[in-house]
Structure formats: structure tokens, C-alpha cells
Amino acid sequence: MPAASLASAANLSPLDRVRRTTTLLVLTLLVAQIFVLLAAQLVVLGGFDWRQPAATLLVVLAAAGAWATLPPPASRLVLAACLPLAGALSIWAFAGNPWQTGMQVYVYILVAVSAGFCDGRTLAASAAAVAMFFIVGGLAVPESAGVRGGEYLRILMYVWLVVFEGALLAWLAQTMARSFQRSDEALADARQAHEELAQATSAREAMAAQARDERNRLMLALARRLESDVGGLAGEVAGAATDARGCADDLRALVRRGSDNAGAIAASGGDALDSASQVADAASQLSEAIAEISSQVARSSGVTREAAERARSAQAIINGLSEAASSIGSVLATISEIAERTNLLALNATIEAARAGVAGKGFAVVASEVKNLAGQTGLATSEVAQKVAAIRDSTQEAADAIESIATVIFDVDAATSAIAAAVEEQDAATKEIARSAAEAVQSAGAAARGCEETLSAWTDTNGSADGIADLSKLLSGRVEKLQTVVDGVVAEIRTDAA
């Protein structure tokens, strides 16, 4: 970096200032390295070995020449390589001495100083210089690098440590550089914002002056408008107030007539409400009576249905009895036929007994008894048949009578059902009448309330008409005061605008 560039740092960015400070620090450490090396040799070794200080001086001169002649990026690379290389010569100076290990740590510290340049390339140059020292020195003169002959693994370890340190510090340096760049961008934005604010302030002051002139012009125009428009408007309002007073008087007369009509309507609404209430009560009573009739018809219909069912049962029983009588007639015919055959057999037996003579006398007696029993059986069977025929005739007559009764009951049941249906329809119609009557009562009540509210509204309107008349008087007085105030405001505006 040329010396002239160090004269002024006012225009440097924060990153450039840090790099400038690091450059001066590296140059100072390089120069001090010569004296530190001489003092360390004198104190630790008890004498001087001019080879290492001379080599250090050459390194310092090379660094100073690069700083004076090369542009900043190149000069920083040279300085970053020379500083740890000069420190590495101390390792050579203390070859075979326990202090040699401390000098190695010192070299690692000097490598870290290059991080102040905030450039990964300077760390790479610094680490490369130290790595070359360990490689060349360790292979050519092992004692100068702090190793013994053939300890290649130790040399590789030293190289790895310095490369690892350089990589970490390079990443840190690049991170610092990006942070400085972002801060530079933020600073540039802040300066631009400050300039824009200054320009905006100047523009605002100019606009404020222009606004003052415009305000004065508008105030004068406003004064003229107030004087012409508001003054004329005040006169118009005064005339309107007078007209409003007359309208208020007319309104009060109309309100009185409307109030009287509303009272008459309210009275009629009350009468309509009473009539509707009476109709609703009558409809309600009629609905209750129809409901009771419907209940009685329903019970009668139930009794009729039960009688019809019992008639059907009795008819079935009598039909069964008639069938049983017919069956008995068949049995009696069979018995009569058996009696006739028995009588015939007894007659034959008597004839055979007569033919037998004395031997058949006893058998003739038995045959005679059998004949008598057969005759009695025939007579009894004939009587039973007559009685069964009489029962069958009576049963048929009873069946015909029950059938006639059932027919009548069925007709009564059908009529009862028709009556029940008619009563239900009448009940529904009566309920509809009652509901309509109730709605009529509600409507009449609403109409009555509406009439009352209308009457109240007419009363309120009458009060409002009185209020309008009073306000008209008050408005006339306020308009006169408004005209006075407008004249005063116009005078003040003209005074301020001047």
C-alpha cells in the first residue's frame, strides 16, 4: 500500500480501516521480529547467530518493498506470507533448544494475525508459507523445523495443523468480510436516506411557503364567499323562518281536526272490539256444544257397532241350532226306520213262533214284547220329529228376525257414522269460526290500539307544531346573530390575509 494512501482515512470504509490497521500491525511485528529474535538469542542462548536475524531482515525488506510498490490486494498477500515466515526463522534459531516448541506455537499465533485482513486468500498465503517452511526445512535441515531425520509423520502433522488453522481462520475472515460488506451497504443506504431526507426537508419548506401563500389567497376568497353566500343565505333563512311560522300555525289547525277524527275512530274501534269479543264468545260456546255432540255420537256409534257384532254372533248361533235340528231329524228318521224293521222282525218272529206251536210259545211272548217296544219307539220318534220340526221352524223364524234386526242395526250404524262425519265437519267448521272470531278480536284490538296510538300521535304532532312555531321565532333571532358573526369573521380573515 503506498504511503500517500495512509494520509487520510476519513473516506475509508470500516473494512478498509480494519485492513489498514492490520497492515500497520504486521509491518510493526515484522520490524520488531528482528529485535525480539536478537534479544531471545542473547537471553536464552547466551550469544548471537547472525544467520537467522539476517534472514529475518531480508523477509522484512521484501515485505516493506511489496507494501510500498504493490496494490493493496497483492501487498496484503505478501505481508501475510512474510509475517509467519519471519516467525518460523525463530524455530530455526532455537534448533535443539526446549524453546523451539514455544517458537512453533508463536508461529501459529502469527498466522492468526493475518485474519485481520478479512480475506481468505491472505490466510491461505500465510498457511502456505509456514507449510513450505516445515516441508522444505524438515526435509533439508530437519533440526531447523524441530524434527529429527526421517520423522515424516511429524512433519505431516505440523503441516496439517497449520493448514487446518488456515482453513478455519479463512472461513472466519470471509465471514467478517461479508459482515463488513453488509454494514457498508447499510451505511450507504443510511447516507442515501439522509440525503433524501434533506432533499425532502427542503422540498417541504418550499411547499410550506407555497401553502402559506395559497392559504392567504384561499382565506381572501373565503371571506368574499362568506360575505356573499352566507349573508344571502342568512336572509333566505330568515324568510324561510317566517314561512315556517305560518306553516306551523296551519299545521296546528290541521292537527286539531285530525285529533278529533282520531278520537271518533278510536270510539268506533272500541265498539268493534266489543262486538268481535261477543262473537268470539258465542263461537267458543258453539264449538264446545258441537264437541259434546260429537262425543255423544261417537259413543252411540260404538254401542251400535257392539249390537251389530252381537247380532252377528246370535245369527251364527241360531244357524248352528237350525243345522243341529236338521241333524236330529235325520237321526230320528233312521230310528223310525229301525223301529219299523224291528216291528217287521217281531211280526215274523210271532208267525214263526205260532208255527212252532208249544215250543215257540216263549219266543212268541218275547216277539210280542219286541213288537210293542218297536211300536212305542215309532210313536216316540214321531213325537220327537214333530217337536224337532217345530224347533226348526222356530229357529228359522228367530234367524229371520235376527237377520232383520241386524239389517236395521247395520243401517243405524251407517247412519250413525254419517252423523259422526257430519258432526266432525261441523266441529271443524265451528273451530274455524271460533279461530276467525279470535283473530277478529285480535285485529279489532290492534285496530283499537292503533286508533289510540294515532290519537296520541296527533297529540304529539300538535305539541311538535307548537315547538316548530317556537323554533321559527328562535331561528329568526339566531339568523340575525349569524349575520353579525359572519361580518366579524370576514373582517378578521381579511386582516389576517393582509
C-alpha positions as CSV (number, residue, x, y, z in Angstrom):
1,M,0.0,0.0,0.0
2,P,1.6,3.4,-1.0
3,A,2.5,5.7,1.9
4,A,0.4,8.5,0.5
5,S,-2.7,6.4,0.9
6,L,-2.2,6.4,4.7
7,A,-2.5,10.2,4.9
8,S,-6.3,10.3,5.0
9,A,-8.7,7.6,6.4
10,A,-11.8,9.7,6.5
11,N,-13.2,8.2,3.3
12,L,-12.3,4.6,4.1
13,S,-15.0,2.0,4.8
14,P,-14.9,0.1,8.1
15,L,-13.5,-2.9,6.3
16,D,-10.7,-0.9,4.7
17,R,-9.9,0.7,8.0
18,V,-9.5,-2.7,9.7
19,R,-7.3,-3.9,6.8
20,R,-5.2,-0.7,7.1
21,T,-4.8,-1.2,10.8
22,T,-3.8,-4.9,10.3
23,T,-1.2,-3.8,7.7
24,L,0.4,-1.4,10.1
25,L,0.4,-4.1,12.8
26,V,2.0,-6.7,10.5
27,L,4.8,-4.2,9.5
28,T,5.4,-3.3,13.2
29,L,5.6,-7.0,14.1
30,L,8.0,-7.7,11.2
31,V,10.3,-5.0,12.3
32,A,10.0,-6.0,16.0
33,Q,10.8,-9.6,15.0
34,I,14.4,-8.7,14.3
35,F,14.9,-7.2,17.8
36,V,12.9,-9.9,19.5
37,L,15.0,-12.6,17.8
38,L,18.3,-11.0,18.8
39,A,17.1,-10.5,22.4
40,A,15.9,-14.1,22.7
41,Q,19.2,-15.4,21.4
42,L,21.1,-13.3,23.9
43,V,19.0,-14.3,26.8
44,V,18.3,-17.9,26.1
45,L,21.4,-19.0,24.0
46,G,23.9,-16.6,25.6
47,G,25.1,-15.3,22.1
48,F,24.1,-14.3,18.6
49,D,23.8,-16.3,15.4
50,W,23.6,-13.7,12.7
51,R,22.1,-16.1,10.1
52,Q,18.6,-16.0,11.4
53,P,18.4,-12.2,12.1
54,A,19.8,-11.6,8.6
55,A,17.3,-13.9,7.0
56,T,14.6,-12.1,9.0
57,L,15.8,-8.7,7.8
58,L,15.6,-9.9,4.2
59,V,12.0,-11.0,4.8
60,V,11.2,-7.7,6.4
61,L,12.7,-5.8,3.5
62,A,10.7,-7.9,1.0
63,A,7.5,-7.2,2.9
64,A,8.2,-3.4,3.0
65,G,9.0,-3.3,-0.7
66,A,5.8,-5.1,-1.6
67,W,3.8,-2.8,0.7
68,A,5.4,0.3,-1.0
69,T,5.0,-0.8,-4.6
70,L,2.2,-3.3,-5.0
71,P,-1.6,-2.5,-4.9
72,P,-3.4,-3.4,-1.7
73,P,-4.6,-7.0,-2.5
74,A,-1.2,-8.2,-3.7
75,S,0.7,-6.3,-0.9
76,R,-1.6,-7.9,1.7
77,L,-0.8,-11.4,0.4
78,V,3.0,-10.7,0.6
79,L,2.7,-9.3,4.2
80,A,0.5,-12.3,5.3
81,A,3.2,-14.7,4.0
82,C,6.2,-12.8,5.4
83,L,5.0,-12.4,9.0
84,P,4.7,-16.1,9.9
85,L,7.8,-16.9,7.7
86,A,9.8,-14.5,9.8
87,G,8.5,-16.1,12.9
88,A,9.4,-19.6,11.5
89,L,13.1,-18.4,11.4
90,S,12.9,-18.3,15.2
91,I,12.2,-22.1,15.1
92,W,15.5,-22.4,13.2
93,A,17.3,-20.1,15.6
94,F,16.3,-22.3,18.6
95,A,17.1,-25.7,17.0
96,G,17.8,-28.3,19.6
97,N,16.6,-26.0,22.4
98,P,13.5,-26.6,24.5
99,W,12.3,-23.2,23.5
100,Q,11.9,-24.5,19.9
101,T,8.4,-25.9,20.7
102,G,7.3,-22.5,22.1
103,M,8.5,-20.8,18.9
104,Q,6.2,-23.2,16.9
105,V,3.3,-22.0,18.9
106,Y,4.4,-18.4,18.3
107,V,4.3,-19.1,14.5
108,Y,0.7,-20.4,14.8
109,I,-0.2,-17.1,16.6
110,L,1.4,-15.1,13.8
111,V,-0.7,-17.0,11.2
112,A,-3.8,-16.0,13.1
113,V,-2.8,-12.3,12.9
114,S,-3.5,-12.4,9.1
115,A,-7.2,-12.9,9.9
116,G,-7.3,-9.2,10.4
117,F,-7.1,-8.7,6.7
118,C,-10.6,-10.3,6.4
119,D,-9.5,-12.1,3.3
120,G,-9.3,-15.9,3.0
121,R,-6.6,-15.5,0.4
122,T,-4.2,-13.9,2.9
123,L,-4.8,-16.8,5.3
124,A,-4.1,-19.2,2.5
125,A,-0.8,-17.4,1.7
126,S,0.2,-17.3,5.4
127,A,-0.5,-21.0,6.0
128,A,1.2,-21.9,2.7
129,A,4.4,-20.1,3.7
130,V,4.6,-21.9,7.1
131,A,3.7,-25.3,5.5
132,M,6.5,-24.8,2.9
133,F,8.9,-23.9,5.8
134,F,8.1,-27.2,7.6
135,I,8.3,-29.3,4.4
136,V,11.5,-27.8,3.0
137,G,13.2,-27.3,6.3
138,G,12.0,-30.7,7.6
139,L,13.4,-32.5,4.6
140,A,16.6,-30.4,4.0
141,V,17.6,-29.5,7.6
142,P,15.3,-31.4,10.0
143,E,16.6,-29.6,13.1
144,S,15.6,-26.2,11.7
145,A,11.9,-27.4,11.6
146,G,12.0,-29.0,15.1
147,V,12.1,-32.7,13.8
148,R,14.6,-35.4,13.5
149,G,15.7,-37.0,10.3
150,G,13.1,-39.4,9.0
151,E,10.2,-38.1,11.1
152,Y,8.0,-37.5,8.2
153,L,4.8,-38.1,10.2
154,R,5.7,-35.3,12.5
155,I,6.3,-33.0,9.5
156,L,2.9,-34.1,8.1
157,M,1.3,-33.3,11.4
158,Y,2.8,-29.8,11.5
159,V,1.7,-29.2,8.0
160,W,-1.8,-30.5,8.8
161,L,-2.1,-28.2,11.9
162,V,-1.2,-25.1,10.0
163,V,-3.4,-26.0,7.1
164,F,-6.4,-26.7,9.4
165,E,-5.7,-23.4,11.3
166,G,-5.5,-21.5,8.0
167,A,-8.8,-23.1,6.8
168,L,-10.7,-22.2,9.9
169,L,-9.3,-18.7,10.0
170,A,-10.0,-18.2,6.3
171,W,-13.7,-19.1,6.9
172,L,-13.8,-16.7,9.8
173,A,-12.1,-14.0,7.7
174,Q,-14.6,-14.4,4.9
175,T,-17.5,-14.2,7.4
176,M,-16.0,-11.0,8.8
177,A,-15.6,-9.6,5.3
178,R,-19.2,-10.3,4.4
179,S,-20.4,-8.7,7.7
180,F,-18.3,-5.6,6.9
181,Q,-19.7,-5.5,3.4
182,R,-23.3,-5.7,4.7
183,S,-22.5,-2.9,7.2
184,D,-21.0,-0.9,4.4
185,E,-24.2,-1.4,2.3
186,A,-26.3,-0.4,5.3
187,L,-24.2,2.7,5.9
188,A,-24.5,3.6,2.2
189,D,-28.3,3.2,2.5
190,A,-28.3,5.3,5.6
191,R,-26.3,8.1,3.9
192,Q,-28.7,7.9,0.9
193,A,-31.7,8.1,3.2
194,H,-30.1,11.1,4.9
195,E,-29.6,12.9,1.6
196,E,-33.2,12.0,0.6
197,L,-34.4,13.3,3.9
198,A,-32.5,16.6,3.4
199,Q,-34.0,17.0,0.0
200,A,-37.5,16.2,1.3
201,T,-37.0,18.8,4.1
202,S,-36.0,21.4,1.5
203,A,-39.0,20.5,-0.6
204,R,-41.3,20.5,2.4
205,E,-40.1,24.0,3.4
206,A,-40.7,25.2,-0.2
207,M,-44.2,23.6,-0.2
208,A,-44.9,25.2,3.2
209,A,-44.1,28.6,1.8
210,Q,-46.3,27.9,-1.2
211,A,-49.0,26.6,1.1
212,R,-48.9,29.8,3.1
213,D,-49.4,31.9,0.0
214,E,-52.2,29.6,-1.2
215,R,-53.8,29.8,2.3
216,N,-53.8,33.6,2.3
217,R,-55.4,33.5,-1.2
218,L,-58.0,31.0,-0.1
219,M,-58.8,32.9,3.0
220,L,-59.5,36.1,1.0
221,A,-61.6,34.1,-1.4
222,L,-63.4,32.5,1.6
223,A,-64.1,35.9,3.1
224,R,-65.7,37.0,-0.2
225,R,-67.7,33.8,-0.3
226,L,-68.8,34.2,3.3
227,E,-69.8,37.8,2.7
228,S,-71.8,37.0,-0.5
229,D,-73.1,33.5,0.1
230,V,-73.6,33.2,3.8
231,G,-75.0,36.7,4.0
232,G,-77.5,35.9,1.3
233,L,-78.2,32.6,2.8
234,A,-78.9,34.2,6.2
235,G,-81.6,36.4,4.5
236,E,-83.1,33.4,2.8
237,V,-83.1,31.5,6.2
238,A,-84.9,34.5,7.8
239,G,-87.6,34.4,5.2
240,A,-87.9,30.6,5.5
241,A,-88.3,31.0,9.2
242,T,-91.2,33.4,8.7
243,D,-92.8,31.0,6.3
244,A,-92.2,28.1,8.7
245,R,-94.0,30.1,11.4
246,G,-97.1,30.4,9.1
247,C,-96.9,26.7,8.2
248,A,-96.7,25.8,11.8
249,D,-100.0,27.7,12.5
250,D,-101.7,25.9,9.6
251,L,-100.3,22.6,10.9
252,R,-101.8,23.2,14.4
253,A,-105.2,23.7,12.8
254,L,-104.9,20.5,10.8
255,V,-103.7,18.6,13.9
256,R,-106.8,19.7,15.9
257,R,-109.1,18.4,13.2
258,G,-107.1,15.2,12.8
259,S,-107.2,14.7,16.6
260,D,-111.0,15.0,16.7
261,N,-111.3,12.4,13.8
262,A,-108.9,10.1,15.5
263,G,-111.0,10.2,18.7
264,A,-114.1,9.3,16.8
265,I,-112.2,6.4,15.1
266,A,-110.9,5.2,18.4
267,A,-114.5,5.1,19.8
268,S,-115.7,3.1,16.8
269,G,-112.8,0.8,17.2
270,G,-113.8,0.1,20.8
271,D,-117.3,-0.8,19.8
272,A,-116.0,-3.1,17.1
273,L,-113.7,-4.8,19.6
274,D,-116.7,-5.4,22.0
275,S,-118.8,-6.9,19.1
276,A,-116.0,-9.1,18.0
277,S,-115.5,-10.3,21.6
278,Q,-119.1,-11.3,21.8
279,V,-119.0,-13.1,18.5
280,A,-115.8,-14.9,19.7
281,D,-117.5,-16.0,23.0
282,A,-120.6,-17.3,21.1
283,A,-118.4,-19.2,18.6
284,S,-116.4,-20.7,21.5
285,Q,-119.6,-21.9,23.2
286,L,-120.9,-23.3,19.9
287,S,-117.7,-25.1,19.4
288,E,-117.9,-26.7,22.9
289,A,-121.5,-27.8,22.2
290,I,-120.6,-29.4,18.9
291,A,-117.7,-31.1,20.6
292,E,-120.1,-32.6,23.2
293,I,-122.5,-33.8,20.4
294,S,-119.5,-35.3,18.6
295,S,-118.6,-37.2,21.8
296,Q,-122.2,-38.5,22.3
297,V,-122.4,-39.5,18.6
298,A,-119.1,-41.4,18.9
299,R,-120.4,-43.3,22.0
300,S,-123.7,-44.1,20.2
301,S,-121.8,-45.3,17.2
302,G,-119.7,-47.6,19.4
303,V,-122.8,-49.1,21.1
304,T,-124.4,-49.6,17.6
305,R,-121.3,-51.4,16.4
306,E,-121.3,-53.6,19.5
307,A,-125.0,-54.5,19.0
308,A,-124.3,-55.3,15.3
309,E,-121.5,-57.6,16.4
310,R,-123.7,-59.4,18.9
311,A,-126.5,-59.8,16.3
312,R,-124.0,-61.4,14.0
313,S,-123.0,-63.8,16.8
314,A,-126.6,-64.6,17.7
315,Q,-127.4,-65.2,14.0
316,A,-124.4,-67.6,13.8
317,I,-125.6,-69.5,16.9
318,I,-129.2,-69.8,15.6
319,N,-127.9,-71.0,12.2
320,G,-125.9,-73.7,14.1
321,L,-129.0,-74.6,16.1
322,S,-131.0,-75.0,12.8
323,E,-128.3,-77.2,11.4
324,A,-128.3,-79.3,14.7
325,A,-132.2,-79.7,14.4
326,S,-131.8,-80.9,10.8
327,S,-129.2,-83.4,12.0
328,I,-131.6,-84.6,14.7
329,G,-134.4,-85.1,12.1
330,S,-132.0,-87.3,10.1
331,V,-131.2,-89.4,13.2
332,L,-134.9,-89.7,14.1
333,A,-135.7,-90.9,10.5
334,T,-133.0,-93.6,11.0
335,I,-134.5,-94.6,14.4
336,S,-138.0,-94.8,12.8
337,E,-136.7,-96.9,10.0
338,I,-135.0,-99.2,12.6
339,A,-138.3,-99.4,14.6
340,E,-140.3,-100.4,11.5
341,R,-137.7,-103.1,10.7
342,T,-137.8,-104.3,14.3
343,N,-141.6,-104.4,14.2
344,L,-141.4,-106.4,11.0
345,L,-138.9,-108.8,12.5
346,A,-141.1,-109.2,15.6
347,L,-144.1,-110.0,13.4
348,N,-142.1,-112.6,11.5
349,A,-140.9,-114.0,14.8
350,T,-144.5,-114.2,16.0
351,I,-145.5,-116.1,12.9
352,E,-142.6,-118.5,13.3
353,A,-143.5,-119.0,17.0
354,A,-147.1,-119.8,16.0
355,R,-145.8,-122.4,13.5
356,A,-143.6,-123.9,16.2
357,G,-146.5,-124.5,18.5
358,V,-145.8,-125.1,22.1
359,A,-142.1,-125.0,21.6
360,G,-142.3,-121.4,20.2
361,K,-144.6,-120.1,22.9
362,G,-142.0,-118.4,24.9
363,F,-140.3,-116.9,21.9
364,A,-143.8,-115.6,20.8
365,V,-144.0,-113.7,24.1
366,V,-140.6,-112.1,23.5
367,A,-141.5,-111.3,19.9
368,S,-144.7,-109.7,21.2
369,E,-142.7,-107.5,23.6
370,V,-140.3,-106.5,21.0
371,K,-143.2,-105.6,18.7
372,N,-144.7,-103.4,21.4
373,L,-141.3,-101.7,22.1
374,A,-140.9,-101.1,18.4
375,G,-144.3,-99.6,18.2
376,Q,-143.6,-97.3,21.2
377,T,-140.3,-96.4,19.7
378,G,-142.0,-95.4,16.4
379,L,-144.6,-93.3,18.3
380,A,-141.8,-91.6,20.4
381,T,-139.7,-91.0,17.3
382,S,-142.8,-89.5,15.6
383,E,-143.4,-87.1,18.5
384,V,-139.7,-86.1,18.7
385,A,-139.7,-85.5,14.9
386,Q,-142.7,-83.2,15.3
387,K,-141.0,-81.3,18.2
388,V,-137.7,-81.0,16.2
389,A,-139.7,-79.7,13.2
390,A,-141.4,-77.2,15.5
391,I,-137.9,-76.2,16.9
392,R,-136.5,-75.9,13.3
393,D,-139.4,-73.7,12.3
394,S,-139.0,-71.5,15.4
395,T,-135.3,-71.4,14.8
396,Q,-135.8,-70.3,11.2
397,E,-138.2,-67.6,12.4
398,A,-135.7,-66.4,15.0
399,A,-132.9,-66.4,12.4
400,D,-135.1,-64.4,10.1
401,A,-136.0,-62.0,12.9
402,I,-132.3,-61.6,14.0
403,E,-131.3,-61.0,10.4
404,S,-133.9,-58.3,10.1
405,I,-132.6,-56.8,13.4
406,A,-129.0,-57.0,12.2
407,T,-130.0,-55.3,9.0
408,V,-131.7,-52.5,11.0
409,I,-128.7,-52.2,13.3
410,F,-126.3,-52.0,10.3
411,D,-128.5,-49.3,8.8
412,V,-128.4,-47.5,12.2
413,D,-124.6,-47.9,12.3
414,A,-124.2,-46.4,8.8
415,A,-126.5,-43.5,9.7
416,T,-124.5,-43.0,13.0
417,S,-121.3,-43.0,11.1
418,A,-122.7,-40.4,8.6
419,I,-123.9,-38.3,11.6
420,A,-120.4,-38.6,13.2
421,A,-118.8,-37.5,10.0
422,A,-121.2,-34.6,9.6
423,V,-120.6,-33.6,13.3
424,E,-116.9,-33.7,12.8
425,E,-117.2,-31.5,9.8
426,Q,-119.4,-29.2,11.8
427,D,-116.9,-29.3,14.6
428,A,-114.1,-28.3,12.3
429,A,-116.2,-25.5,10.8
430,T,-117.1,-24.3,14.3
431,K,-113.5,-24.3,15.4
432,E,-112.6,-22.4,12.2
433,I,-115.4,-19.9,13.1
434,A,-114.0,-19.6,16.6
435,R,-110.5,-19.1,15.4
436,S,-111.6,-16.5,12.9
437,A,-113.6,-14.8,15.7
438,A,-110.5,-14.8,17.9
439,E,-108.4,-13.3,15.1
440,A,-111.2,-10.7,14.5
441,V,-110.9,-9.9,18.2
442,Q,-107.1,-9.5,17.9
443,S,-107.5,-7.4,14.8
444,A,-110.1,-5.3,16.4
445,G,-107.8,-4.9,19.5
446,A,-104.9,-4.0,17.2
447,A,-107.1,-1.5,15.4
448,A,-108.3,0.0,18.7
449,R,-104.7,0.3,19.9
450,G,-103.7,1.8,16.5
451,C,-106.5,4.3,17.0
452,E,-105.2,5.1,20.4
453,E,-101.7,5.4,19.1
454,T,-102.9,7.6,16.3
455,L,-104.7,9.8,18.7
456,S,-101.5,10.0,20.8
457,A,-99.5,10.8,17.7
458,W,-101.9,13.6,16.7
459,T,-101.5,14.9,20.3
460,D,-97.7,14.7,19.9
461,T,-97.9,16.3,16.5
462,N,-99.8,19.2,18.0
463,G,-97.0,19.7,20.5
464,S,-94.5,19.4,17.7
465,A,-96.3,22.1,15.7
466,D,-96.2,24.4,18.8
467,G,-92.5,23.6,19.0
468,I,-92.0,24.4,15.3
469,A,-93.6,27.8,15.8
470,D,-91.3,28.5,18.8
471,L,-88.3,27.3,16.8
472,S,-89.2,29.6,13.9
473,K,-89.2,32.5,16.3
474,L,-85.8,31.4,17.7
475,L,-84.4,30.8,14.3
476,S,-85.2,34.4,13.2
477,G,-83.2,35.7,16.1
478,R,-80.3,33.4,15.6
479,V,-80.1,34.3,11.9
480,E,-79.7,38.0,12.9
481,K,-76.9,37.0,15.2
482,L,-75.3,34.8,12.5
483,Q,-75.2,37.8,10.1
484,T,-73.4,39.8,12.8
485,V,-70.9,37.0,13.4
486,V,-70.3,36.5,9.6
487,D,-69.5,40.2,9.2
488,G,-67.0,39.9,12.1
489,V,-65.3,36.8,10.7
490,V,-64.9,38.3,7.3
491,A,-63.2,41.3,8.8
492,E,-60.8,39.1,10.8
493,I,-60.0,37.0,7.7
494,R,-59.2,40.0,5.6
495,T,-57.0,41.3,8.4
496,D,-55.0,38.0,8.8
497,A,-54.6,37.7,5.0
498,A,-53.2,41.1,4.7
